[in-house]
Amino acid sequence: MTPNRYSTIGDELFAAGRFDEALSAYRQALAASPRDAQARMGLDAILERARTAQPNAQLRTLLLEAYADEGANWDAVGWGAANQLVVGWPADNDLQRLAADPLLHAFLRKSLNRDADLERKLLALRKAVAAAEPGPQVGELIASLAEQAWLNEYVWPDDPAIVDEPAATMFRPPAVARAEVVEEQSLKVSIPEIAPITDAVSLSVQAMYETNPYPRWTHLARRPTVDVRAALMRDFPHATPVEFGNGPLEVLMPGAGTGQHPLTVASSYANAHVTGVDLSRASLAYGKRMAARYGVDNIEFLRGDILDLPKLGRTFDHAECVGVLHHMADPKAGLQAISDMLRPGAFLRLGLYGESARALVVKARRDIEMARLPSTLDGLREFRRKVMSGEWRRLRPLTAWEDFWSASLLRDLCFHVQEHRFTISRLRTFLEGSGLRFLGFEFNVGASQSAAANAGPLELYRARFPTERTMSDLARWEQLEREKSNLFPGYAFVCQKA
């Protein structure tokens, strides 16, 4: 049996919820072809969900194999690794045993911790390590904890009493700038500019991301090569078929940030050339550094405002803009600027905040404003202290959000200078007159594995409106949302240029 067949069987078993059998199929595929991206993605999705009440030797082995694979999704497997570290943590906090744990070191150096129980253990470990006698094992723990501090952008509490390096690097940046910081500073000047940024809100957003490029990421996971137009036509067969010729698919990605999404697209979309645009030079320099690191040369980065995109004087075959437009003063103006750049028939993927899903964040923003917490590192740390200690008990569920766990993520989540939120009714108004046709929602965006998609809303739509097979009627979706306000975690959807 070919590796591809094992991977396909694994996907089928995964979709059926038969995870142990799926895991076996993915492992067989990887044994035959270690760079099989489909199998790697499927196995990582299982490791992401793996939880045990006691340490599991097989899981630890699989997690270590994932950390040894540069193409694995370390963000995803970090969830399973955190569980294994918590359930296997020595009751006596034995430094020697912890220092000898390869999974702990791999996790600290490669995955951002997003587990509250593990953070408490790691903070206690950091304190013990800072007070321990120097030695090789202590040095290794310091290095690993310092790398985790770098990943979370020093959002853990500081201890001003720790001033000598290397121990101080577990609390704050080293005195000598890291090589990647130096490289990014030099790359900033090489980024072309579309036009000077003049919009007041855009300038405020730019300043925020110059301070905290978002997000900080460490590696580019392998993804199977996909013909994105064919995939979207399969998912939305009511779309208008279009041929753009044999040249590269020109992809526009406004709000490119630090390049994680654009580089994933550039490395996995077949025959594509990506243009990433962002307000922040610091973010774009991060993306350029990572593009060079992974040898992705079918991408260019431009600094500029979405409002100035028409000044490029170019058109594009496809665009993706996820988590961006809701941070503009006028999201509809931003949408129109993107639409004007698209050729007829081009697809546009969009992602926007939902009013209901952000209710907790709205409460957090109010509490932050009343407490006059600044969006500085100290302000972020104080906010986390209030939430995690229970002082702000009603906000404690924020610890279950992925974006609670680093400075740039938390600042983007709760301290953003500009935020709009949508409902289906507002979404309908948002799309009116844009020249874009709504094709449908995507409920698997952000999932490690498409089989893990939340099928609930789709099943509800089919049951309620069995004769409307395209599931693209926003008036009907609005009706369902009125009946069930938490139907959407946010709005991820696809449009097509008329």
C-alpha positions in Angstrom: 0.0 0.0 0.0 1.4 3.5 -0.9 2.0 6.1 1.8 -0.7 8.3 0.2 -3.2 5.5 0.6 -2.3 5.1 4.3 -2.7 8.9 4.7 -6.1 8.8 3.0 -7.2 5.9 5.2 -6.0 7.9 8.2 -8.2 10.8 7.2 -11.2 8.6 6.8 -10.7 7.0 10.2 -10.1 10.5 11.8 -13.3 11.7 10.3 -15.1 8.7 11.8 -13.6 9.5 15.3 -11.5 6.3 15.3 -8.4 8.1 16.4 -6.3 5.1 17.5 -6.7 3.5 14.1 -6.1 6.8 12.3 -2.9 7.3 14.3 -1.7 3.9 13.2 -2.4 4.6 9.6 -0.6 8.0 9.7 2.4 6.4 11.4 2.6 3.8 8.6 2.5 6.5 6.0 5.3 8.4 7.7 7.4 5.3 8.2 7.3 4.8 4.4 7.6 8.5 3.5 8.8 10.7 6.4 7.9 13.9 4.6 4.3 13.0 3.8 2.6 16.3 4.7 -0.9 14.8 4.7 0.0 12.1 7.3 2.1 14.6 9.4 -0.8 17.0 9.6 -3.2 14.2 10.5 -1.0 12.8 13.2 -0.4 16.3 14.7 -4.1 16.8 14.9 -4.4 13.7 17.0 -1.5 14.7 19.2 -3.1 18.1 19.7 -6.2 16.4 21.1 -4.5 13.7 23.1 -5.1 13.9 26.9 -4.4 11.2 29.5 -4.8 11.2 33.3 -1.4 9.5 33.7 1.9 9.7 31.8 1.7 7.8 28.5 5.1 6.5 27.1 3.8 6.1 23.6 2.4 9.6 23.5 5.7 11.0 24.8 7.6 9.1 22.0 5.2 10.5 19.3 5.5 14.0 20.7 9.3 13.8 20.7 9.2 12.5 17.1 7.1 15.5 16.2 9.4 18.0 17.8 12.3 16.4 15.9 10.4 17.0 12.6 10.9 20.5 11.4 7.7 20.1 9.3 5.5 19.2 12.2 3.0 21.6 13.7 4.6 22.4 17.0 1.8 24.8 18.0 -0.7 21.9 17.7 1.4 19.2 19.3 2.2 21.6 22.2 -1.3 21.0 23.6 -0.7 17.3 24.0 2.8 17.8 25.2 1.6 20.2 27.9 -0.8 17.6 29.2 1.9 15.0 29.4 4.2 17.3 31.2 1.5 18.2 33.8 0.4 14.6 34.5 4.1 13.5 34.7 5.4 16.4 36.7 7.4 15.1 39.8 5.6 15.8 43.0 8.9 16.9 44.6 9.8 19.2 41.7 13.1 17.3 41.4 15.3 19.6 39.4 17.6 16.7 38.3 14.6 14.7 36.9 13.1 17.8 35.2 16.5 18.7 33.7 16.8 15.3 32.2 13.3 15.4 30.6 13.8 15.8 26.8 10.1 16.5 26.3 10.2 19.4 28.7 13.2 21.0 26.9 11.6 20.4 23.4 8.3 21.9 24.6 9.9 25.0 26.2 12.0 25.7 23.1 9.4 25.0 20.4 5.9 25.5 21.7 4.2 28.4 23.4 2.7 27.2 26.6 -1.1 27.7 26.8 -1.8 25.7 29.9 -2.5 27.5 33.2 -1.5 24.5 35.4 1.7 24.1 33.5 2.5 27.8 33.7 2.3 27.7 37.5 4.7 24.8 37.6 7.1 26.5 35.1 7.1 29.7 37.2 8.0 27.7 40.3 10.7 25.9 38.3 12.1 29.2 37.0 12.3 30.5 40.6 14.1 27.3 41.8 16.5 27.3 38.8 17.4 31.0 39.4 18.3 30.1 43.0 20.1 26.8 42.2 23.9 26.3 42.1 25.3 26.7 38.6 26.0 23.5 36.6 25.4 21.9 33.2 21.8 20.7 34.1 20.8 24.1 35.6 22.3 25.8 32.5 20.2 23.7 30.2 17.0 24.5 32.2 17.9 28.2 32.1 18.4 28.1 28.3 15.1 26.3 27.8 13.1 28.6 30.1 14.8 31.6 28.5 13.6 30.3 25.1 10.0 30.0 26.4 10.3 33.6 27.8 11.3 34.7 24.3 8.3 32.9 22.8 5.9 34.5 25.2 7.6 37.8 24.8 8.4 38.0 28.6 4.7 38.2 29.6 5.5 36.1 32.7 6.0 38.2 35.9 9.4 39.8 36.2 11.8 39.5 39.2 14.0 42.6 39.5 16.2 40.8 42.0 17.5 38.5 39.2 20.0 40.7 37.3 22.9 38.5 36.3 22.9 36.5 33.1 22.2 33.9 32.1 19.5 33.6 34.7 18.1 37.0 33.9 17.3 35.9 30.4 14.4 33.8 31.9 12.8 37.2 32.8 13.8 39.7 30.2 15.6 40.0 26.9 19.4 39.4 26.9 21.7 42.4 27.0 23.0 41.4 23.5 20.2 41.4 21.0 19.4 38.0 19.5 20.5 37.3 16.0 17.0 37.3 14.6 16.3 40.7 16.1 19.4 42.1 14.5 18.5 40.5 11.1 15.0 42.0 11.3 16.3 45.4 12.0 18.4 45.3 8.9 15.6 43.9 6.8 13.2 46.7 7.6 14.9 49.2 5.3 14.6 46.9 2.3 10.8 46.6 2.4 9.2 48.6 -0.4 6.3 51.0 0.4 3.1 51.4 -1.5 2.5 54.9 -0.2 3.0 56.8 3.1 0.4 55.9 5.7 -1.9 58.8 6.6 -5.1 57.4 8.1 -5.2 58.2 11.8 -6.5 54.7 12.9 -4.1 53.0 10.6 -1.2 54.9 12.2 -2.3 53.8 15.6 -2.6 50.2 14.6 0.8 50.4 12.9 2.4 51.7 16.1 0.9 48.8 18.0 2.3 46.2 15.7 5.7 47.9 15.5 5.9 47.4 19.2 4.5 43.8 19.2 4.8 42.2 15.8 1.9 39.7 15.7 2.2 36.8 16.0 5.6 35.5 17.0 6.0 32.1 15.4 8.9 29.7 15.2 8.5 27.3 12.3 6.6 26.6 9.1 4.7 23.3 9.2 4.5 21.2 6.1 1.2 21.3 4.3 0.0 19.2 1.3 0.1 21.1 -2.0 -3.3 22.2 -2.9 -4.9 23.7 -6.0 -6.9 26.3 -4.0 -9.3 27.2 -6.9 -10.2 23.6 -7.5 -10.6 23.1 -3.7 -12.9 26.1 -3.4 -14.9 25.0 -6.5 -15.3 21.6 -4.8 -16.5 23.2 -1.5 -18.7 25.8 -3.3 -19.9 24.1 -6.5 -22.3 27.0 -7.1 -19.4 29.4 -7.7 -18.8 30.7 -11.2 -16.0 28.6 -12.9 -13.2 30.8 -14.2 -9.9 30.2 -16.0 -7.0 32.5 -15.4 -4.5 30.8 -17.7 -1.4 28.9 -17.0 0.7 31.5 -15.2 1.2 31.7 -11.4 -1.9 32.3 -9.3 -1.4 35.9 -8.1 -2.5 36.0 -4.5 -3.0 39.2 -2.5 -2.8 39.0 1.3 -3.6 42.3 3.0 -2.7 42.3 6.7 0.2 40.0 6.2 1.5 40.5 9.8 4.6 38.4 10.5 4.0 36.2 7.5 2.8 33.0 9.1 -0.4 32.8 7.0 1.2 34.2 3.8 4.1 31.8 3.9 1.8 28.9 4.5 -0.1 29.9 1.4 3.1 30.5 -0.6 4.5 27.1 0.3 1.3 25.0 -0.1 -0.8 26.6 -2.9 0.2 25.2 -6.3 1.8 27.5 -8.7 1.2 30.7 -6.7 2.9 34.0 -6.2 2.0 35.8 -3.0 2.0 39.6 -2.3 1.8 40.3 1.5 0.9 43.9 2.6 1.0 45.2 6.1 1.2 48.5 8.0 4.1 47.4 10.2 7.7 47.2 9.0 8.7 45.2 12.1 6.1 42.5 11.3 7.1 42.4 7.6 10.7 42.1 8.5 9.9 39.1 10.7 8.1 37.6 7.7 11.0 38.3 5.3 13.4 36.6 7.8 11.2 33.5 8.0 10.8 33.4 4.2 14.6 33.3 3.8 14.9 30.7 6.5 12.5 28.4 4.8 13.6 29.2 1.2 10.2 30.5 0.2 10.9 32.8 -2.7 7.5 33.1 -4.4 6.5 35.8 -2.0 7.0 39.6 -1.7 6.3 41.9 1.2 5.1 45.5 0.8 4.5 48.1 3.5 1.2 50.0 3.1 -2.4 50.6 4.1 -5.2 48.5 2.6 -6.8 51.8 1.6 -3.9 52.4 -0.7 -3.9 49.0 -2.5 -5.3 50.5 -5.7 -2.1 52.5 -6.0 -0.3 49.2 -6.9 -1.9 49.3 -10.3 -2.2 45.5 -10.4 -5.0 42.9 -10.2 -5.0 39.5 -8.4 -6.5 36.1 -9.0 -7.1 35.3 -5.4 -7.0 37.1 -2.0 -7.1 36.1 1.7 -7.7 38.6 4.5 -8.3 37.0 7.9 -8.6 38.9 11.1 -7.7 42.3 9.6 -10.6 44.4 8.3 -12.3 44.6 11.7 -9.2 46.6 12.9 -9.8 49.4 10.4 -11.7 52.7 11.0 -14.0 51.8 8.1 -13.9 48.0 7.3 -16.2 48.5 4.3 -13.8 50.9 2.7 -11.0 48.3 3.2 -13.2 45.6 1.7 -13.9 47.8 -1.3 -10.2 48.5 -1.8 -9.5 44.7 -1.9 -12.4 44.0 -4.2 -11.1 46.6 -6.6 -7.9 44.6 -6.9 -9.5 41.4 -7.9 -10.1 40.0 -11.4 -13.6 38.9 -12.2 -14.1 35.3 -10.8 -11.4 35.7 -8.2 -12.0 34.2 -4.8 -11.7 36.1 -1.5 -11.3 34.5 1.8 -12.3 36.7 4.8 -12.3 36.4 8.5 -14.1 38.8 10.9 -14.9 39.0 14.6 -18.4 38.0 15.8 -20.3 40.1 18.3 -21.5 37.1 20.4 -18.2 35.3 20.4 -16.3 38.4 21.6 -18.7 39.2 24.5 -16.0 38.1 27.0 -13.4 40.3 25.3 -15.7 43.3 25.4 -16.0 42.8 29.2 -12.2 42.6 29.4 -11.8 45.8 27.4 -14.2 47.6 29.8 -12.4 46.3 32.9 -9.0 47.3 31.4 -10.3 50.8 30.7 -11.8 51.2 34.2 -8.6 50.0 35.8 -6.6 52.2 33.4 -4.2 49.4 32.6 -1.8 50.5 29.9 -1.0 48.4 26.9 2.6 48.1 28.0 4.3 44.9 29.0 3.7 45.8 32.7 0.0 46.4 31.9 -0.3 43.1 30.2 1.4 41.3 33.1 -1.0 43.0 35.6 -4.0 42.0 33.5 -2.9 38.4 33.5 -2.3 38.5 37.2 -5.8 39.8 37.9 -7.3 37.2 35.6 -5.3 34.1 36.7 -5.5 34.9 40.4 -9.2 35.1 40.3 -9.3 38.8 41.2 -11.2 39.4 37.9 -13.1 36.1 38.2 -15.6 36.8 35.4 -12.7 37.0 33.0 -11.1 33.7 34.0 -12.5 31.9 30.9 -10.0 33.9 28.9 -7.3 31.5 30.0 -9.0 29.0 27.6 -8.3 31.3 24.7 -5.2 30.6 22.6 -4.3 34.3 22.5 -4.0 34.8 26.2 -0.5 33.4 26.4 2.0 35.8 24.9 2.4 39.6 24.9 1.6 40.2 21.2 -1.3 37.7 21.3 -2.8 39.2 24.5 -2.4 42.7 23.3 -4.1 41.9 20.0 -6.9 40.1 21.9 -7.8 42.5 24.7 -5.8 45.8 24.3 -6.3 46.5 20.6 -6.6 50.2 19.6 -9.4 49.5 17.2 -12.0 46.8 16.9 -15.3 46.2 15.1 -17.5 43.2 15.7 -20.1 41.7 13.3 -23.4 39.9 13.2 -24.9 38.3 10.1 -27.1 41.4 9.7 -24.0 43.7 9.7 -22.2 41.2 7.4 -25.0 41.6 4.8 -24.6 45.4 5.0 -20.8 45.0 4.9 -20.9 43.1 1.6 -23.6 45.2 -0.2 -22.3 47.1 -3.2 -18.8 45.6 -2.9 -18.9 43.7 -6.2 -18.5 40.4 -4.2 -20.9 37.5 -4.2 -21.1 35.6 -0.9 -20.5 31.8 -1.5 -20.6 30.4 2.0 -19.0 30.0 5.4 -16.0 27.9 6.3 -16.2 26.3 9.7 -12.9 24.5 9.7 -10.6 27.5 9.4 -7.9 27.3 12.0 -8.5 23.6 12.7 -5.4 21.4 12.3 -7.5 18.9 10.4 -10.5 19.6 8.2 -12.3 16.6 9.6 -12.4 18.4 12.9 -14.7 21.0 11.5 -17.7 22.1 13.5 -20.5 20.7 11.4 -23.2 21.8 13.7 -24.2 25.0 11.9 -24.2 23.3 8.5 -26.3 20.5 9.8 -28.8 23.0 11.3 -29.0 24.9 8.0 -29.6 21.7 6.0 -32.3 20.6 8.4 -34.1 23.9 8.4 -33.7 24.8 4.7 -33.4 21.4 2.9 -34.2 22.9 -0.5 -31.5 25.6 -0.3 -28.5 23.4 -1.1 -25.8 26.1 -1.5 -26.1 27.2 2.1 -25.2 30.7 0.9 -28.4 32.6 1.8 -27.4 35.2 4.4 -31.0 36.1 5.2 -31.5 32.5 6.3 -28.2 32.4 8.2 -29.4 35.6 9.9 -32.6 33.9 10.9 -30.6 31.0 12.5 -28.3 33.4 14.3 -31.3 35.2 15.8 -32.5 31.9 17.2 -29.1 30.8 18.4 -26.8 33.7 19.1 -23.7 31.6 19.7 -23.9 29.8 16.4 -20.7 31.4 15.1 -17.4 31.5 16.8 -16.5 34.2 14.3 -17.1 34.6 10.6 -14.8 32.8 8.2 -16.3 32.9 4.7 -15.6 33.0 0.9 -16.7 35.4 -1.7 -16.2 35.7 -5.4 -15.7 38.8 -7.5 -18.6 39.3 -9.9 
